[in-house]
Amino acid sequence: MIAELKKSTEQRMQKSIDSLKNDLGKIRTGRAHTGILDHVQVDYYGSMVPLSQVAGVTLIDARTIGVQPWEKQMAAKVEKAIREADLGLNPASQGDQIRVPMPALTEERRRELIKVVKSEGENAKISIRNLRRDANNHLKEALKKKTVAEDEERRAQDDIQKLTDRFVAEIDKMLVDKEKELMAV
């Protein structure tokens, strides 16, 4: 029972880390990154579908993303979807390919993005701590029901604290890396 609890807690903590990685990937730096277009939805014959299902997305250079619609008549809709996705991007058609240049970030905007990154990181840490609390509550209930011994419960709480510390350290490292990435000119 204790092993199962530790395993499920670790898996849920890993999901929090994965979610943070995903959220940090959406925060754009001055460099081009195809992941920024992952959540763009395009009107494809009446239904909204992800951009990746109607076009190929590649990096042209460090500051430009190339979007190649698979159907020529979709180019205008893809361009419109990127423009309206509230990402601050201004795509431009060149024949059948759409170029999406990444605008350079101002110092002030970089500082704002760092605040957002820190906020996301703090939310992830809170999530990790909540998972720790839930696991410890399960252990206390098991101790009350006498399904685990006191020393087993204490050992399991220590293990869960070690897991928590490990994941919080991982979050801190991710935040430092993202901050460096944002401040690089």
C-alpha positions in Angstrom: 0.0 0.0 0.0 2.8 2.4 0.9 4.7 1.6 -2.3 1.6 2.2 -4.4 1.0 5.6 -2.6 4.7 6.7 -3.2 4.5 5.6 -6.9 1.2 7.4 -7.6 2.4 10.5 -5.8 5.6 10.5 -7.8 3.6 10.1 -11.1 1.3 12.9 -10.2 4.3 15.1 -9.3 5.9 14.3 -12.6 2.7 15.4 -14.4 3.0 18.7 -12.6 6.5 19.1 -13.9 5.4 18.1 -17.4 2.6 20.7 -17.3 5.1 23.4 -16.2 7.4 22.4 -19.1 4.5 22.8 -21.4 3.5 26.2 -20.0 7.1 27.5 -20.1 7.4 26.4 -23.7 4.5 28.7 -24.6 6.2 31.7 -23.1 8.1 33.0 -26.1 11.6 34.4 -26.1 13.1 36.4 -29.0 14.1 33.1 -30.7 11.7 31.1 -32.9 10.3 27.9 -31.5 7.7 25.8 -33.4 6.0 24.9 -30.1 4.6 28.4 -29.9 2.1 27.5 -32.6 1.0 24.2 -31.0 -2.3 25.7 -29.7 -3.3 27.7 -32.8 -6.6 26.4 -34.1 -7.5 26.7 -37.8 -11.0 26.6 -39.3 -10.8 23.6 -41.6 -14.1 23.2 -43.5 -16.2 24.3 -40.6 -14.4 22.6 -37.7 -11.6 23.9 -35.6 -8.4 21.7 -35.8 -4.8 22.2 -34.6 -2.5 24.0 -37.0 -0.3 20.9 -37.1 -3.1 18.9 -38.8 -3.4 21.3 -41.8 0.2 22.5 -42.3 3.8 21.6 -41.7 5.6 23.8 -39.2 9.4 24.2 -39.4 12.1 26.6 -38.4 13.5 28.7 -41.3 16.2 30.4 -39.1 16.7 31.4 -35.5 14.0 34.1 -35.7 11.6 32.8 -38.3 9.0 29.9 -38.3 7.9 28.5 -41.7 4.3 27.2 -42.0 3.5 25.2 -45.2 -0.2 24.5 -45.6 -0.9 21.1 -47.2 -3.7 22.6 -49.2 -3.2 25.9 -51.1 -6.6 27.3 -50.3 -5.9 26.9 -46.6 -3.0 29.5 -46.7 -5.2 32.5 -45.9 -7.1 30.7 -43.1 -3.8 29.5 -41.5 -2.4 33.1 -41.7 -5.5 34.5 -40.2 -5.5 31.9 -37.4 -1.9 32.7 -36.5 -2.6 36.4 -36.5 -5.7 36.0 -34.3 -4.1 33.6 -31.8 -3.1 36.5 -29.6 0.6 35.6 -29.7 1.8 38.9 -30.9 2.9 37.4 -34.2 2.5 38.9 -37.7 2.7 36.2 -40.4 3.4 37.0 -44.0 2.6 34.9 -47.1 5.4 34.1 -49.6 3.9 32.1 -52.4 2.5 28.9 -50.8 4.6 29.3 -47.6 3.8 31.5 -44.6 6.7 33.1 -42.8 6.2 34.0 -39.1 9.0 36.3 -37.9 9.5 36.5 -34.2 9.7 40.1 -33.0 12.6 41.0 -30.6 11.6 41.5 -27.0 12.1 44.8 -25.2 13.8 44.8 -21.8 10.5 45.7 -20.1 8.7 42.8 -21.8 11.4 40.4 -20.8 11.0 41.5 -17.1 7.2 41.0 -17.4 7.8 37.5 -18.9 10.1 36.6 -16.0 7.4 37.5 -13.6 5.0 35.2 -15.5 7.6 32.4 -15.4 8.1 32.8 -11.6 4.4 32.8 -11.1 4.0 29.6 -13.2 6.9 28.0 -11.2 5.3 29.0 -7.9 2.0 27.4 -9.0 3.8 24.2 -9.9 5.5 24.2 -6.4 2.1 24.6 -4.8 0.8 21.7 -6.8 3.7 19.5 -5.7 3.2 20.5 -2.0 -0.5 19.8 -2.2 0.3 16.3 -3.5 2.7 15.8 -0.6 -0.1 16.9 1.8 -2.6 14.5 0.2 -0.1 11.6 0.4 0.7 12.4 4.1 -3.0 12.5 4.9 -3.5 9.0 3.3 -0.6 7.8 5.5 -2.2 9.3 8.6 -5.5 7.6 7.8 -3.8 4.3 7.3 -2.0 4.7 10.7 -5.4 5.4 12.4 -6.9 2.3 10.8 -3.8 0.5 11.9 -3.0 -0.8 8.4 0.6 0.5 8.7 3.0 0.7 11.6 4.2 4.1 13.0 7.8 3.6 11.9 6.6 2.6 8.3 4.4 5.7 8.2 7.3 7.9 9.4 9.6 6.4 6.8 7.1 6.8 4.1 6.6 10.5 5.0 10.3 11.0 4.8 10.4 9.4 1.4 7.5 11.6 0.2 9.4 14.7 1.5 12.5 13.6 -0.4 10.3 13.3 -3.6 8.9 16.7 -2.9 12.3 18.3 -2.4 13.6 16.6 -5.6 10.7 17.9 -7.7 10.9 21.4 -6.2 14.6 21.5 -7.0 13.8 20.5 -10.6 11.2 23.3 -10.9 13.8 25.8 -9.6 16.3 24.6 -12.2 13.7 25.0 -15.0 12.9 28.5 -13.8 16.6 29.5 -13.8 17.1 28.1 -17.3 14.0 29.9 -18.6 15.1 33.1 -17.0 18.5 32.9 -18.7 16.8 32.1 -22.0 14.6 35.2 -21.6 17.4 37.5 -20.7 19.7 36.4 -23.5 19.7 39.0 -26.2 
